[in-house]
Amino acid sequence: MDFLLILYSLILLGLIGFPFYYLKLRSKQVDTIDSGKNFLTKRKMLMENLRDLKAEKDSGKYSNSEFSELTKELVSELEQIDLKISAIVPKKDNNQCSSCGFLNPIKDANFCAMCGTKLA
């Protein structure tokens, strides 16, 4: 009797605990996808800040030395973010067709074997 009670308790615990474990694993996958979006958002924000600083420099608010001093940190952050984005985003194969997505088995092909579109 005690053996069945322990067995049923373990099965019930597994049935109750599995959805929570699944959600925890799923949230880790979503975090890696969202991190790429966060990098793109941060990159866009830094580019806008850099554009604003350039506009203020052009209007005469900042001198060239002040502008280069202010933008040095922004440019270094942009370079770091670009490296992270390039690590996350998969590289496109040159033999892959841009219109149909077919991966041509022939290296250095000029046209797609599936749809005939000129390859880049």
Jmol script that loads the backbone (N, CA, C; Angstrom):
load data "model"
ATOM      1  N   MET A   1       0.821  -1.191   0.000  1.00  0.00           N
ATOM      2  CA  MET A   1       0.000   0.000   0.000  1.00  0.00           C
ATOM      3  C   MET A   1       0.862   1.250   0.000  1.00  0.00           C
ATOM      4  N   ASP A   2       1.918   1.260   0.808  1.00  0.00           N
ATOM      5  CA  ASP A   2       2.786   2.428   0.866  1.00  0.00           C
ATOM      6  C   ASP A   2       3.521   2.642  -0.447  1.00  0.00           C
ATOM      7  N   PHE A   3       3.836   1.524  -1.135  1.00  0.00           N
ATOM      8  CA  PHE A   3       4.535   1.632  -2.417  1.00  0.00           C
ATOM      9  C   PHE A   3       3.662   2.361  -3.447  1.00  0.00           C
ATOM     10  N   LEU A   4       2.376   2.021  -3.524  1.00  0.00           N
ATOM     11  CA  LEU A   4       1.475   2.674  -4.463  1.00  0.00           C
ATOM     12  C   LEU A   4       1.258   4.142  -4.111  1.00  0.00           C
ATOM     13  N   LEU A   5       1.198   4.442  -2.840  1.00  0.00           N
ATOM     14  CA  LEU A   5       1.027   5.832  -2.410  1.00  0.00           C
ATOM     15  C   LEU A   5       2.219   6.678  -2.831  1.00  0.00           C
ATOM     16  N   ILE A   6       3.415   6.140  -2.655  1.00  0.00           N
ATOM     17  CA  ILE A   6       4.631   6.860  -3.058  1.00  0.00           C
ATOM     18  C   ILE A   6       4.669   7.015  -4.575  1.00  0.00           C
ATOM     19  N   LEU A   7       4.332   5.954  -5.299  1.00  0.00           N
ATOM     20  CA  LEU A   7       4.337   5.996  -6.756  1.00  0.00           C
ATOM     21  C   LEU A   7       3.340   7.028  -7.280  1.00  0.00           C
ATOM     22  N   TYR A   8       2.124   7.016  -6.781  1.00  0.00           N
ATOM     23  CA  TYR A   8       1.118   7.977  -7.225  1.00  0.00           C
ATOM     24  C   TYR A   8       1.484   9.403  -6.825  1.00  0.00           C
ATOM     25  N   SER A   9       2.115   9.564  -5.698  1.00  0.00           N
ATOM     26  CA  SER A   9       2.546  10.897  -5.268  1.00  0.00           C
ATOM     27  C   SER A   9       3.611  11.449  -6.208  1.00  0.00           C
ATOM     28  N   LEU A  10       4.548  10.588  -6.622  1.00  0.00           N
ATOM     29  CA  LEU A  10       5.595  11.024  -7.548  1.00  0.00           C
ATOM     30  C   LEU A  10       5.013  11.366  -8.921  1.00  0.00           C
ATOM     31  N   ILE A  11       4.063  10.566  -9.373  1.00  0.00           N
ATOM     32  CA  ILE A  11       3.423  10.851 -10.661  1.00  0.00           C
ATOM     33  C   ILE A  11       2.655  12.162 -10.593  1.00  0.00           C
ATOM     34  N   LEU A  12       1.935  12.384  -9.529  1.00  0.00           N
ATOM     35  CA  LEU A  12       1.187  13.629  -9.362  1.00  0.00           C
ATOM     36  C   LEU A  12       2.123  14.826  -9.270  1.00  0.00           C
ATOM     37  N   LEU A  13       3.224  14.667  -8.560  1.00  0.00           N
ATOM     38  CA  LEU A  13       4.212  15.741  -8.453  1.00  0.00           C
ATOM     39  C   LEU A  13       4.805  16.064  -9.827  1.00  0.00           C
ATOM     40  N   GLY A  14       5.080  15.028 -10.623  1.00  0.00           N
ATOM     41  CA  GLY A  14       5.599  15.245 -11.972  1.00  0.00           C
ATOM     42  C   GLY A  14       4.600  15.949 -12.859  1.00  0.00           C
ATOM     43  N   LEU A  15       3.332  15.563 -12.775  1.00  0.00           N
ATOM     44  CA  LEU A  15       2.302  16.204 -13.584  1.00  0.00           C
ATOM     45  C   LEU A  15       2.094  17.670 -13.202  1.00  0.00           C
ATOM     46  N   ILE A  16       2.225  17.961 -11.936  1.00  0.00           N
ATOM     47  CA  ILE A  16       2.053  19.342 -11.485  1.00  0.00           C
ATOM     48  C   ILE A  16       3.308  20.162 -11.780  1.00  0.00           C
ATOM     49  N   GLY A  17       4.495  19.584 -11.645  1.00  0.00           N
ATOM     50  CA  GLY A  17       5.743  20.326 -11.800  1.00  0.00           C
ATOM     51  C   GLY A  17       6.199  20.507 -13.235  1.00  0.00           C
ATOM     52  N   PHE A  18       5.801  19.612 -14.152  1.00  0.00           N
ATOM     53  CA  PHE A  18       6.282  19.695 -15.530  1.00  0.00           C
ATOM     54  C   PHE A  18       5.918  21.009 -16.230  1.00  0.00           C
ATOM     55  N   PRO A  19       4.688  21.514 -16.121  1.00  0.00           N
ATOM     56  CA  PRO A  19       4.385  22.782 -16.802  1.00  0.00           C
ATOM     57  C   PRO A  19       5.275  23.945 -16.344  1.00  0.00           C
ATOM     58  N   PHE A  20       5.614  23.984 -15.080  1.00  0.00           N
ATOM     59  CA  PHE A  20       6.480  25.049 -14.577  1.00  0.00           C
ATOM     60  C   PHE A  20       7.894  24.906 -15.137  1.00  0.00           C
ATOM     61  N   TYR A  21       8.377  23.678 -15.212  1.00  0.00           N
ATOM     62  CA  TYR A  21       9.704  23.421 -15.777  1.00  0.00           C
ATOM     63  C   TYR A  21       9.718  23.784 -17.266  1.00  0.00           C
ATOM     64  N   TYR A  22       8.646  23.441 -17.980  1.00  0.00           N
ATOM     65  CA  TYR A  22       8.532  23.755 -19.400  1.00  0.00           C
ATOM     66  C   TYR A  22       8.532  25.267 -19.620  1.00  0.00           C
ATOM     67  N   LEU A  23       7.789  25.995 -18.812  1.00  0.00           N
ATOM     68  CA  LEU A  23       7.744  27.450 -18.946  1.00  0.00           C
ATOM     69  C   LEU A  23       9.100  28.082 -18.666  1.00  0.00           C
ATOM     70  N   LYS A  24       9.831  27.523 -17.723  1.00  0.00           N
ATOM     71  CA  LYS A  24      11.162  28.047 -17.415  1.00  0.00           C
ATOM     72  C   LYS A  24      12.103  27.848 -18.595  1.00  0.00           C
ATOM     73  N   LEU A  25      12.063  26.678 -19.223  1.00  0.00           N
ATOM     74  CA  LEU A  25      12.894  26.424 -20.401  1.00  0.00           C
ATOM     75  C   LEU A  25      12.480  27.311 -21.564  1.00  0.00           C
ATOM     76  N   ARG A  26      11.197  27.501 -21.734  1.00  0.00           N
ATOM     77  CA  ARG A  26      10.673  28.327 -22.833  1.00  0.00           C
ATOM     78  C   ARG A  26      11.087  29.779 -22.660  1.00  0.00           C
ATOM     79  N   SER A  27      11.097  30.276 -21.421  1.00  0.00           N
ATOM     80  CA  SER A  27      11.469  31.674 -21.193  1.00  0.00           C
ATOM     81  C   SER A  27      12.938  31.910 -21.522  1.00  0.00           C
ATOM     82  N   LYS A  28      13.795  30.904 -21.314  1.00  0.00           N
ATOM     83  CA  LYS A  28      15.203  31.058 -21.678  1.00  0.00           C
ATOM     84  C   LYS A  28      15.359  31.184 -23.185  1.00  0.00           C
ATOM     85  N   GLN A  29      14.573  30.439 -23.959  1.00  0.00           N
ATOM     86  CA  GLN A  29      14.631  30.524 -25.414  1.00  0.00           C
ATOM     87  C   GLN A  29      14.144  31.886 -25.888  1.00  0.00           C
ATOM     88  N   VAL A  30      13.090  32.398 -25.285  1.00  0.00           N
ATOM     89  CA  VAL A  30      12.557  33.699 -25.666  1.00  0.00           C
ATOM     90  C   VAL A  30      13.547  34.799 -25.323  1.00  0.00           C
ATOM     91  N   ASP A  31      14.283  34.657 -24.206  1.00  0.00           N
ATOM     92  CA  ASP A  31      15.269  35.661 -23.826  1.00  0.00           C
ATOM     93  C   ASP A  31      16.369  35.785 -24.864  1.00  0.00           C
ATOM     94  N   THR A  32      16.806  34.674 -25.444  1.00  0.00           N
ATOM     95  CA  THR A  32      17.856  34.761 -26.451  1.00  0.00           C
ATOM     96  C   THR A  32      17.333  35.421 -27.713  1.00  0.00           C
ATOM     97  N   ILE A  33      16.068  35.189 -28.062  1.00  0.00           N
ATOM     98  CA  ILE A  33      15.487  35.849 -29.225  1.00  0.00           C
ATOM     99  C   ILE A  33      15.318  37.336 -28.941  1.00  0.00           C
ATOM    100  N   ASP A  34      14.825  37.678 -27.749  1.00  0.00           N
ATOM    101  CA  ASP A  34      14.609  39.071 -27.400  1.00  0.00           C
ATOM    102  C   ASP A  34      15.917  39.840 -27.288  1.00  0.00           C
ATOM    103  N   SER A  35      17.006  39.174 -26.921  1.00  0.00           N
ATOM    104  CA  SER A  35      18.266  39.885 -26.785  1.00  0.00           C
ATOM    105  C   SER A  35      18.701  40.460 -28.124  1.00  0.00           C
ATOM    106  N   GLY A  36      18.433  39.761 -29.215  1.00  0.00           N
ATOM    107  CA  GLY A  36      18.732  40.298 -30.535  1.00  0.00           C
ATOM    108  C   GLY A  36      17.899  41.523 -30.840  1.00  0.00           C
ATOM    109  N   LYS A  37      16.634  41.502 -30.456  1.00  0.00           N
ATOM    110  CA  LYS A  37      15.771  42.663 -30.667  1.00  0.00           C
ATOM    111  C   LYS A  37      16.227  43.834 -29.799  1.00  0.00           C
ATOM    112  N   ASN A  38      16.653  43.534 -28.572  1.00  0.00           N
ATOM    113  CA  ASN A  38      17.142  44.587 -27.691  1.00  0.00           C
ATOM    114  C   ASN A  38      18.392  45.235 -28.256  1.00  0.00           C
ATOM    115  N   PHE A  39      19.275  44.427 -28.856  1.00  0.00           N
ATOM    116  CA  PHE A  39      20.475  44.984 -29.462  1.00  0.00           C
ATOM    117  C   PHE A  39      20.120  45.909 -30.621  1.00  0.00           C
ATOM    118  N   LEU A  40      19.138  45.496 -31.421  1.00  0.00           N
ATOM    119  CA  LEU A  40      18.737  46.337 -32.544  1.00  0.00           C
ATOM    120  C   LEU A  40      18.111  47.642 -32.066  1.00  0.00           C
ATOM    121  N   THR A  41      17.310  47.563 -31.016  1.00  0.00           N
ATOM    122  CA  THR A  41      16.694  48.768 -30.459  1.00  0.00           C
ATOM    123  C   THR A  41      17.754  49.697 -29.889  1.00  0.00           C
ATOM    124  N   LYS A  42      18.707  49.136 -29.164  1.00  0.00           N
ATOM    125  CA  LYS A  42      19.774  49.952 -28.582  1.00  0.00           C
ATOM    126  C   LYS A  42      20.636  50.562 -29.683  1.00  0.00           C
ATOM    127  N   ARG A  43      20.888  49.814 -30.743  1.00  0.00           N
ATOM    128  CA  ARG A  43      21.680  50.336 -31.852  1.00  0.00           C
ATOM    129  C   ARG A  43      20.961  51.504 -32.519  1.00  0.00           C
ATOM    130  N   LYS A  44      19.652  51.352 -32.719  1.00  0.00           N
ATOM    131  CA  LYS A  44      18.869  52.425 -33.334  1.00  0.00           C
ATOM    132  C   LYS A  44      18.906  53.686 -32.459  1.00  0.00           C
ATOM    133  N   MET A  45      18.798  53.507 -31.137  1.00  0.00           N
ATOM    134  CA  MET A  45      18.833  54.637 -30.216  1.00  0.00           C
ATOM    135  C   MET A  45      20.192  55.341 -30.259  1.00  0.00           C
ATOM    136  N   LEU A  46      21.274  54.554 -30.276  1.00  0.00           N
ATOM    137  CA  LEU A  46      22.609  55.149 -30.339  1.00  0.00           C
ATOM    138  C   LEU A  46      22.829  55.884 -31.657  1.00  0.00           C
ATOM    139  N   MET A  47      22.310  55.342 -32.745  1.00  0.00           N
ATOM    140  CA  MET A  47      22.436  56.017 -34.042  1.00  0.00           C
ATOM    141  C   MET A  47      21.685  57.350 -34.040  1.00  0.00           C
ATOM    142  N   GLU A  48      20.506  57.383 -33.415  1.00  0.00           N
ATOM    143  CA  GLU A  48      19.756  58.639 -33.320  1.00  0.00           C
ATOM    144  C   GLU A  48      20.511  59.656 -32.470  1.00  0.00           C
ATOM    145  N   ASN A  49      21.116  59.196 -31.376  1.00  0.00           N
ATOM    146  CA  ASN A  49      21.910  60.107 -30.535  1.00  0.00           C
ATOM    147  C   ASN A  49      23.088  60.674 -31.309  1.00  0.00           C
ATOM    148  N   LEU A  50      23.733  59.820 -32.086  1.00  0.00           N
ATOM    149  CA  LEU A  50      24.870  60.262 -32.898  1.00  0.00           C
ATOM    150  C   LEU A  50      24.421  61.268 -33.962  1.00  0.00           C
ATOM    151  N   ARG A  51      23.280  61.010 -34.561  1.00  0.00           N
ATOM    152  CA  ARG A  51      22.721  61.936 -35.557  1.00  0.00           C
ATOM    153  C   ARG A  51      22.390  63.288 -34.916  1.00  0.00           C
ATOM    154  N   ASP A  52      21.813  63.264 -33.716  1.00  0.00           N
ATOM    155  CA  ASP A  52      21.496  64.510 -33.015  1.00  0.00           C
ATOM    156  C   ASP A  52      22.757  65.298 -32.685  1.00  0.00           C
ATOM    157  N   LEU A  53      23.802  64.597 -32.235  1.00  0.00           N
ATOM    158  CA  LEU A  53      25.059  65.278 -31.932  1.00  0.00           C
ATOM    159  C   LEU A  53      25.670  65.908 -33.184  1.00  0.00           C
ATOM    160  N   LYS A  54      25.558  65.207 -34.308  1.00  0.00           N
ATOM    161  CA  LYS A  54      26.093  65.758 -35.553  1.00  0.00           C
ATOM    162  C   LYS A  54      25.305  66.995 -35.966  1.00  0.00           C
ATOM    163  N   ALA A  55      23.989  66.968 -35.785  1.00  0.00           N
ATOM    164  CA  ALA A  55      23.173  68.134 -36.120  1.00  0.00           C
ATOM    165  C   ALA A  55      23.539  69.317 -35.223  1.00  0.00           C
ATOM    166  N   GLU A  56      23.784  69.053 -33.956  1.00  0.00           N
ATOM    167  CA  GLU A  56      24.176  70.136 -33.043  1.00  0.00           C
ATOM    168  C   GLU A  56      25.568  70.667 -33.382  1.00  0.00           C
ATOM    169  N   LYS A  57      26.453  69.789 -33.837  1.00  0.00           N
ATOM    170  CA  LYS A  57      27.782  70.238 -34.257  1.00  0.00           C
ATOM    171  C   LYS A  57      27.672  71.105 -35.508  1.00  0.00           C
ATOM    172  N   ASP A  58      26.817  70.688 -36.443  1.00  0.00           N
ATOM    173  CA  ASP A  58      26.629  71.458 -37.672  1.00  0.00           C
ATOM    174  C   ASP A  58      26.003  72.826 -37.400  1.00  0.00           C
ATOM    175  N   SER A  59      25.192  72.903 -36.347  1.00  0.00           N
ATOM    176  CA  SER A  59      24.575  74.192 -36.014  1.00  0.00           C
ATOM    177  C   SER A  59      25.532  75.106 -35.248  1.00  0.00           C
ATOM    178  N   GLY A  60      26.695  74.584 -34.854  1.00  0.00           N
ATOM    179  CA  GLY A  60      27.690  75.402 -34.176  1.00  0.00           C
ATOM    180  C   GLY A  60      27.662  75.301 -32.663  1.00  0.00           C
ATOM    181  N   LYS A  61      26.871  74.411 -32.133  1.00  0.00           N
ATOM    182  CA  LYS A  61      26.778  74.270 -30.681  1.00  0.00           C
ATOM    183  C   LYS A  61      28.037  73.620 -30.107  1.00  0.00           C
ATOM    184  N   TYR A  62      28.644  72.679 -30.863  1.00  0.00           N
ATOM    185  CA  TYR A  62      29.858  71.990 -30.415  1.00  0.00           C
ATOM    186  C   TYR A  62      30.981  72.238 -31.408  1.00  0.00           C
ATOM    187  N   SER A  63      32.205  72.301 -30.889  1.00  0.00           N
ATOM    188  CA  SER A  63      33.371  72.387 -31.764  1.00  0.00           C
ATOM    189  C   SER A  63      33.757  70.977 -32.205  1.00  0.00           C
ATOM    190  N   ASN A  64      34.705  70.880 -33.136  1.00  0.00           N
ATOM    191  CA  ASN A  64      35.127  69.566 -33.631  1.00  0.00           C
ATOM    192  C   ASN A  64      35.733  68.708 -32.519  1.00  0.00           C
ATOM    193  N   SER A  65      36.516  69.306 -31.644  1.00  0.00           N
ATOM    194  CA  SER A  65      37.142  68.532 -30.561  1.00  0.00           C
ATOM    195  C   SER A  65      36.087  68.043 -29.567  1.00  0.00           C
ATOM    196  N   GLU A  66      35.094  68.886 -29.243  1.00  0.00           N
ATOM    197  CA  GLU A  66      34.020  68.459 -28.338  1.00  0.00           C
ATOM    198  C   GLU A  66      33.189  67.347 -28.974  1.00  0.00           C
ATOM    199  N   PHE A  67      32.929  67.492 -30.269  1.00  0.00           N
ATOM    200  CA  PHE A  67      32.139  66.494 -30.979  1.00  0.00           C
ATOM    201  C   PHE A  67      32.847  65.139 -30.989  1.00  0.00           C
ATOM    202  N   SER A  68      34.140  65.152 -31.279  1.00  0.00           N
ATOM    203  CA  SER A  68      34.875  63.879 -31.317  1.00  0.00           C
ATOM    204  C   SER A  68      34.965  63.254 -29.923  1.00  0.00           C
ATOM    205  N   GLU A  69      35.062  64.084 -28.904  1.00  0.00           N
ATOM    206  CA  GLU A  69      35.114  63.576 -27.533  1.00  0.00           C
ATOM    207  C   GLU A  69      33.776  62.951 -27.131  1.00  0.00           C
ATOM    208  N   LEU A  70      32.677  63.596 -27.528  1.00  0.00           N
ATOM    209  CA  LEU A  70      31.353  63.089 -27.175  1.00  0.00           C
ATOM    210  C   LEU A  70      30.989  61.826 -27.961  1.00  0.00           C
ATOM    211  N   THR A  71      31.424  61.758 -29.201  1.00  0.00           N
ATOM    212  CA  THR A  71      31.023  60.624 -30.035  1.00  0.00           C
ATOM    213  C   THR A  71      31.928  59.408 -29.869  1.00  0.00           C
ATOM    214  N   LYS A  72      33.071  59.567 -29.247  1.00  0.00           N
ATOM    215  CA  LYS A  72      34.008  58.442 -29.098  1.00  0.00           C
ATOM    216  C   LYS A  72      33.344  57.272 -28.367  1.00  0.00           C
ATOM    217  N   GLU A  73      32.663  57.564 -27.271  1.00  0.00           N
ATOM    218  CA  GLU A  73      32.015  56.513 -26.497  1.00  0.00           C
ATOM    219  C   GLU A  73      30.842  55.898 -27.267  1.00  0.00           C
ATOM    220  N   LEU A  74      30.072  56.736 -27.970  1.00  0.00           N
ATOM    221  CA  LEU A  74      28.945  56.225 -28.747  1.00  0.00           C
ATOM    222  C   LEU A  74      29.418  55.274 -29.849  1.00  0.00           C
ATOM    223  N   VAL A  75      30.481  55.649 -30.523  1.00  0.00           N
ATOM    224  CA  VAL A  75      30.992  54.820 -31.610  1.00  0.00           C
ATOM    225  C   VAL A  75      31.528  53.489 -31.079  1.00  0.00           C
ATOM    226  N   SER A  76      32.199  53.516 -29.939  1.00  0.00           N
ATOM    227  CA  SER A  76      32.700  52.257 -29.374  1.00  0.00           C
ATOM    228  C   SER A  76      31.544  51.349 -28.955  1.00  0.00           C
ATOM    229  N   GLU A  77      30.475  51.915 -28.390  1.00  0.00           N
ATOM    230  CA  GLU A  77      29.306  51.116 -28.036  1.00  0.00           C
ATOM    231  C   GLU A  77      28.648  50.534 -29.280  1.00  0.00           C
ATOM    232  N   LEU A  78      28.567  51.338 -30.350  1.00  0.00           N
ATOM    233  CA  LEU A  78      27.986  50.857 -31.601  1.00  0.00           C
ATOM    234  C   LEU A  78      28.798  49.693 -32.170  1.00  0.00           C
ATOM    235  N   GLU A  79      30.110  49.780 -32.097  1.00  0.00           N
ATOM    236  CA  GLU A  79      30.952  48.696 -32.595  1.00  0.00           C
ATOM    237  C   GLU A  79      30.731  47.420 -31.800  1.00  0.00           C
ATOM    238  N   GLN A  80      30.603  47.540 -30.469  1.00  0.00           N
ATOM    239  CA  GLN A  80      30.362  46.361 -29.634  1.00  0.00           C
ATOM    240  C   GLN A  80      29.005  45.737 -29.952  1.00  0.00           C
ATOM    241  N   ILE A  81      27.994  46.574 -30.131  1.00  0.00           N
ATOM    242  CA  ILE A  81      26.660  46.070 -30.433  1.00  0.00           C
ATOM    243  C   ILE A  81      26.647  45.405 -31.807  1.00  0.00           C
ATOM    244  N   ASP A  82      27.340  45.986 -32.776  1.00  0.00           N
ATOM    245  CA  ASP A  82      27.409  45.377 -34.103  1.00  0.00           C
ATOM    246  C   ASP A  82      28.063  44.006 -34.055  1.00  0.00           C
ATOM    247  N   LEU A  83      29.086  43.845 -33.223  1.00  0.00           N
ATOM    248  CA  LEU A  83      29.721  42.536 -33.069  1.00  0.00           C
ATOM    249  C   LEU A  83      28.751  41.527 -32.464  1.00  0.00           C
ATOM    250  N   LYS A  84      27.984  41.955 -31.460  1.00  0.00           N
ATOM    251  CA  LYS A  84      27.017  41.060 -30.827  1.00  0.00           C
ATOM    252  C   LYS A  84      25.904  40.688 -31.798  1.00  0.00           C
ATOM    253  N   ILE A  85      25.439  41.657 -32.585  1.00  0.00           N
ATOM    254  CA  ILE A  85      24.382  41.380 -33.558  1.00  0.00           C
ATOM    255  C   ILE A  85      24.885  40.424 -34.626  1.00  0.00           C
ATOM    256  N   SER A  86      26.116  40.624 -35.085  1.00  0.00           N
ATOM    257  CA  SER A  86      26.642  39.732 -36.123  1.00  0.00           C
ATOM    258  C   SER A  86      26.830  38.310 -35.590  1.00  0.00           C
ATOM    259  N   ALA A  87      27.039  38.167 -34.281  1.00  0.00           N
ATOM    260  CA  ALA A  87      27.153  36.833 -33.695  1.00  0.00           C
ATOM    261  C   ALA A  87      25.788  36.156 -33.591  1.00  0.00           C
ATOM    262  N   ILE A  88      24.724  36.944 -33.404  1.00  0.00           N
ATOM    263  CA  ILE A  88      23.388  36.380 -33.245  1.00  0.00           C
ATOM    264  C   ILE A  88      22.740  36.089 -34.594  1.00  0.00           C
ATOM    265  N   VAL A  89      22.825  37.029 -35.527  1.00  0.00           N
ATOM    266  CA  VAL A  89      22.169  36.892 -36.819  1.00  0.00           C
ATOM    267  C   VAL A  89      22.968  35.919 -37.689  1.00  0.00           C
ATOM    268  N   PRO A  90      22.307  34.904 -38.231  1.00  0.00           N
ATOM    269  CA  PRO A  90      23.039  33.940 -39.060  1.00  0.00           C
ATOM    270  C   PRO A  90      23.505  34.575 -40.367  1.00  0.00           C
ATOM    271  N   LYS A  91      24.642  34.114 -40.836  1.00  0.00           N
ATOM    272  CA  LYS A  91      25.191  34.612 -42.083  1.00  0.00           C
ATOM    273  C   LYS A  91      24.410  34.028 -43.253  1.00  0.00           C
ATOM    274  N   LYS A  92      24.184  34.835 -44.289  1.00  0.00           N
ATOM    275  CA  LYS A  92      23.467  34.377 -45.464  1.00  0.00           C
ATOM    276  C   LYS A  92      24.455  33.720 -46.422  1.00  0.00           C
ATOM    277  N   ASP A  93      24.050  32.579 -46.931  1.00  0.00           N
ATOM    278  CA  ASP A  93      24.894  31.861 -47.879  1.00  0.00           C
ATOM    279  C   ASP A  93      24.778  32.525 -49.252  1.00  0.00           C
ATOM    280  N   ASN A  94      25.892  32.666 -49.956  1.00  0.00           N
ATOM    281  CA  ASN A  94      25.890  33.305 -51.264  1.00  0.00           C
ATOM    282  C   ASN A  94      25.142  32.484 -52.300  1.00  0.00           C
ATOM    283  N   ASN A  95      25.047  31.189 -52.105  1.00  0.00           N
ATOM    284  CA  ASN A  95      24.363  30.337 -53.057  1.00  0.00           C
ATOM    285  C   ASN A  95      22.875  30.216 -52.771  1.00  0.00           C
ATOM    286  N   GLN A  96      22.358  30.948 -51.790  1.00  0.00           N
ATOM    287  CA  GLN A  96      20.942  30.879 -51.460  1.00  0.00           C
ATOM    288  C   GLN A  96      20.186  31.937 -52.257  1.00  0.00           C
ATOM    289  N   CYS A  97      19.094  31.530 -52.879  1.00  0.00           N
ATOM    290  CA  CYS A  97      18.290  32.433 -53.700  1.00  0.00           C
ATOM    291  C   CYS A  97      17.549  33.416 -52.798  1.00  0.00           C
ATOM    292  N   SER A  98      17.551  34.690 -53.177  1.00  0.00           N
ATOM    293  CA  SER A  98      16.879  35.708 -52.366  1.00  0.00           C
ATOM    294  C   SER A  98      15.375  35.705 -52.567  1.00  0.00           C
ATOM    295  N   SER A  99      14.890  35.190 -53.701  1.00  0.00           N
ATOM    296  CA  SER A  99      13.449  35.216 -53.927  1.00  0.00           C
ATOM    297  C   SER A  99      12.742  33.956 -53.434  1.00  0.00           C
ATOM    298  N   CYS A 100      13.322  32.772 -53.675  1.00  0.00           N
ATOM    299  CA  CYS A 100      12.635  31.546 -53.256  1.00  0.00           C
ATOM    300  C   CYS A 100      13.296  30.867 -52.058  1.00  0.00           C
ATOM    301  N   GLY A 101      14.548  31.231 -51.728  1.00  0.00           N
ATOM    302  CA  GLY A 101      15.226  30.658 -50.577  1.00  0.00           C
ATOM    303  C   GLY A 101      15.896  29.323 -50.844  1.00  0.00           C
ATOM    304  N   PHE A 102      15.897  28.867 -52.084  1.00  0.00           N
ATOM    305  CA  PHE A 102      16.500  27.583 -52.437  1.00  0.00           C
ATOM    306  C   PHE A 102      18.018  27.676 -52.321  1.00  0.00           C
ATOM    307  N   LEU A 103      18.628  26.669 -51.701  1.00  0.00           N
ATOM    308  CA  LEU A 103      20.075  26.620 -51.560  1.00  0.00           C
ATOM    309  C   LEU A 103      20.653  25.842 -52.733  1.00  0.00           C
ATOM    310  N   ASN A 104      21.319  26.543 -53.630  1.00  0.00           N
ATOM    311  CA  ASN A 104      21.862  25.930 -54.839  1.00  0.00           C
ATOM    312  C   ASN A 104      23.070  25.071 -54.501  1.00  0.00           C
ATOM    313  N   PRO A 105      23.085  23.828 -54.994  1.00  0.00           N
ATOM    314  CA  PRO A 105      24.223  22.951 -54.708  1.00  0.00           C
ATOM    315  C   PRO A 105      25.469  23.315 -55.504  1.00  0.00           C
ATOM    316  N   ILE A 106      25.305  24.093 -56.587  1.00  0.00           N
ATOM    317  CA  ILE A 106      26.422  24.452 -57.445  1.00  0.00           C
ATOM    318  C   ILE A 106      27.065  25.724 -56.908  1.00  0.00           C
ATOM    319  N   LYS A 107      28.356  25.660 -56.599  1.00  0.00           N
ATOM    320  CA  LYS A 107      29.058  26.849 -56.102  1.00  0.00           C
ATOM    321  C   LYS A 107      29.271  27.819 -57.247  1.00  0.00           C
ATOM    322  N   ASP A 108      29.249  29.100 -56.932  1.00  0.00           N
ATOM    323  CA  ASP A 108      29.446  30.181 -57.905  1.00  0.00           C
ATOM    324  C   ASP A 108      28.440  30.135 -59.046  1.00  0.00           C
ATOM    325  N   ALA A 109      27.218  29.691 -58.762  1.00  0.00           N
ATOM    326  CA  ALA A 109      26.173  29.683 -59.780  1.00  0.00           C
ATOM    327  C   ALA A 109      25.687  31.114 -60.006  1.00  0.00           C
ATOM    328  N   ASN A 110      25.324  31.425 -61.230  1.00  0.00           N
ATOM    329  CA  ASN A 110      24.823  32.762 -61.556  1.00  0.00           C
ATOM    330  C   ASN A 110      23.315  32.868 -61.411  1.00  0.00           C
ATOM    331  N   PHE A 111      22.614  31.728 -61.569  1.00  0.00           N
ATOM    332  CA  PHE A 111      21.161  31.733 -61.506  1.00  0.00           C
ATOM    333  C   PHE A 111      20.680  30.628 -60.569  1.00  0.00           C
ATOM    334  N   CYS A 112      19.498  30.841 -59.992  1.00  0.00           N
ATOM    335  CA  CYS A 112      18.890  29.863 -59.091  1.00  0.00           C
ATOM    336  C   CYS A 112      18.426  28.657 -59.902  1.00  0.00           C
ATOM    337  N   ALA A 113      18.713  27.456 -59.412  1.00  0.00           N
ATOM    338  CA  ALA A 113      18.313  26.236 -60.103  1.00  0.00           C
ATOM    339  C   ALA A 113      16.822  25.973 -59.984  1.00  0.00           C
ATOM    340  N   MET A 114      16.162  26.593 -58.992  1.00  0.00           N
ATOM    341  CA  MET A 114      14.742  26.349 -58.778  1.00  0.00           C
ATOM    342  C   MET A 114      13.857  27.328 -59.545  1.00  0.00           C
ATOM    343  N   CYS A 115      14.157  28.638 -59.415  1.00  0.00           N
ATOM    344  CA  CYS A 115      13.244  29.618 -60.020  1.00  0.00           C
ATOM    345  C   CYS A 115      13.898  30.425 -61.150  1.00  0.00           C
ATOM    346  N   GLY A 116      15.217  30.376 -61.298  1.00  0.00           N
ATOM    347  CA  GLY A 116      15.891  31.065 -62.388  1.00  0.00           C
ATOM    348  C   GLY A 116      16.277  32.502 -62.097  1.00  0.00           C
ATOM    349  N   THR A 117      16.078  32.961 -60.874  1.00  0.00           N
ATOM    350  CA  THR A 117      16.432  34.336 -60.510  1.00  0.00           C
ATOM    351  C   THR A 117      17.948  34.484 -60.459  1.00  0.00           C
ATOM    352  N   LYS A 118      18.436  35.643 -60.896  1.00  0.00           N
ATOM    353  CA  LYS A 118      19.880  35.903 -60.876  1.00  0.00           C
ATOM    354  C   LYS A 118      20.336  36.016 -59.429  1.00  0.00           C
ATOM    355  N   LEU A 119      21.411  35.286 -59.090  1.00  0.00           N
ATOM    356  CA  LEU A 119      21.954  35.292 -57.730  1.00  0.00           C
ATOM    357  C   LEU A 119      22.913  36.465 -57.561  1.00  0.00           C
ATOM    358  N   ALA A 120      22.993  36.967 -56.348  1.00  0.00           N
ATOM    359  CA  ALA A 120      23.879  38.100 -56.068  1.00  0.00           C
ATOM    360  C   ALA A 120      25.318  37.688 -55.992  1.00  0.00           C
TER     361      ALA A 120
END
end "model"
wireframe off; spacefill off
backbone 0.3
color backbone group
